[in-house]
Amino acid sequence: MNETATAPTAPLRARAEIDLAALRSNVRALRGLAPGAALMAVVKSDAYGHGAVPCARAAVEAGASWLGTATPEEALMLRAAGLPGRIMCWLWTPGGPWREAIEADLDVSVSGLWALREVIEAARAAGLPARVQLKADTGLGRNGCQPDDWPDLVAEALAAERAGLLRVTGLWSHFACADEPGHPSIGAQLTSFREMVSYAEQRGARPEVRHIANSAATLTLPESHFDLVRAGVAVYGISPSPEIGAPADFGLRPVMTLSASIALVKRVPGGHGVSYGHRYVTPGDTTLGLVPVGYADGVPRHASGTGPVLVDGKWRTVAGQIAMDQFVVDLGGDEPANGTRAVLFGPGDDGEPTAEDWAQAAGTIAYEIVTRIGTRVPRVYVNEELAG
């Protein structure tokens, strides 16, 4: 994790400014959209590139009653940093740190008998009951237990619960196409989930939470909210997809602003090749600005020739190939001072591009744009203190 607690006094080559007030506001907005359910703030992958510990703390301050991670190592790091309350992790491989997770009072996800048996052995070794959530594959086809295998998993889990080795704290699943309004798989998955939950409950399961809603479902499918919603990218003020609406449509505000200091402004003649392969050649006399970030910092190379940047109040476009550490913009004859701020993306308040604009330019999704920003870019946290 790469943190800068407060804004530095010296200029930075690049910075990812993280607005924790925006994050807290997003959590409150999401809670308002699912008033009958608890909210899990998903902080996997270093909080989608925003910084797991500061973002987790801000989310809890704003009322998130659960935190979620993919890997157990991420969850154990949060606990070691002093994050209280309920933390769930769901991406396990054989031989994982089950005992450490049990001793840290984490909720662990189980999708198959091998994992359930490993958790039971770890609980015996720890002398503590495990907190286990059984995951159902209702149609996504990734992790989760298939319906045909569900009876065996439920039976063995409930037997271990009766033996005092674990507590089945949750039953859950994940949508495949919740970000595609009207997709037929949505209703099919909800039906399957209800059936698998009913089966487990009829045989004695008493979960604290049943959950299937991700960010997209939290925003658009109230019938999927059950006891808990898991908000990931929406916590960071990004819409799961343009098809369901812009962030502002749901009261959300982007949390990350990525910028860099222009390293060099220079005049060049027409016909001048720019960057590797000369994929861009200046159409006439112009000025070029060197932006000192590249794909090693997470700027997608696929956005070469298309990525938007705000410099001196004007949108510019990446000229030529994005290199490992730098790229060039054609300034069209303007001559901003060296060190002028180039904003790659932010909330859009000052006309700057957004992460969604970069996603469109690179042919990907906004999730990837923020998550891939690398460790060479310091995270600078603003609005760390709660107002009032």
Stockholm file with secondary structure:
# STOCKHOLM 1.0

chainA/1-388         MNETATAPTAPLRARAEIDLAALRSNVRALRGLAPGAALMAVVKSDAYGHGAVPCARAAVEAGASWLGTATPEEALMLRAAGLPGRIMCWLWTPGGPWREAIEADLDVSVSGLWALREVIEAARAAGLPARVQLKADTGLGRNGCQPDDWPDLVAEALAAERAGLLRVTGLWSHFACADEPGHPSIGAQLTSFREMVSYAEQRGARPEVRHIANSAATLTLPESHFDLVRAGVAVYGISPSPEIGAPADFGLRPVMTLSASIALVKRVPGGHGVSYGHRYVTPGDTTLGLVPVGYADGVPRHASGTGPVLVDGKWRTVAGQIAMDQFVVDLGGDEPANGTRAVLFGPGDDGEPTAEDWAQAAGTIAYEIVTRIGTRVPRVYVNEELAG
#=GR chainA/1-388 SS CCCBCSCCSSCCSEEEEEEHHHHHHHHHHHHHHSTTSEEEEECHHHHHTTCHHHHHHHHHHTTCCEEEESSHHHHHHHHHTTCCSEEEECCCCTTCCHHHHHHTTCEEEECSHHHHHHHHHHHHHHTSCEEEEEEBCSSSCSSSBCGGGHHHHHHHHHHHHHTTSEEEEEEECCCSSTTSTTCHHHHHHHHHHHHHHHHHHHTTCCCSEEECBCHHHHHHCGGGCTTEEEESGGGGTCCSCGGGCCGGGGTCCCCEEEEEECCEEEEECTTCEESGGGCEECSSSEEEEEECCCGGGTCCGGGTTTCEEEETTEEEEEESCCCSSCEEEECTTCCCCTTCEEEEESSSTTSCCCHHHHHHHHTSCHHHHHHTCCTTSCEEEECCSCCC
#=GC SS_cons         CCCBCSCCSSCCSEEEEEEHHHHHHHHHHHHHHSTTSEEEEECHHHHHTTCHHHHHHHHHHTTCCEEEESSHHHHHHHHHTTCCSEEEECCCCTTCCHHHHHHTTCEEEECSHHHHHHHHHHHHHHTSCEEEEEEBCSSSCSSSBCGGGHHHHHHHHHHHHHTTSEEEEEEECCCSSTTSTTCHHHHHHHHHHHHHHHHHHHTTCCCSEEECBCHHHHHHCGGGCTTEEEESGGGGTCCSCGGGCCGGGGTCCCCEEEEEECCEEEEECTTCEESGGGCEECSSSEEEEEECCCGGGTCCGGGTTTCEEEETTEEEEEESCCCSSCEEEECTTCCCCTTCEEEEESSSTTSCCCHHHHHHHHTSCHHHHHHTCCTTSCEEEECCSCCC
//
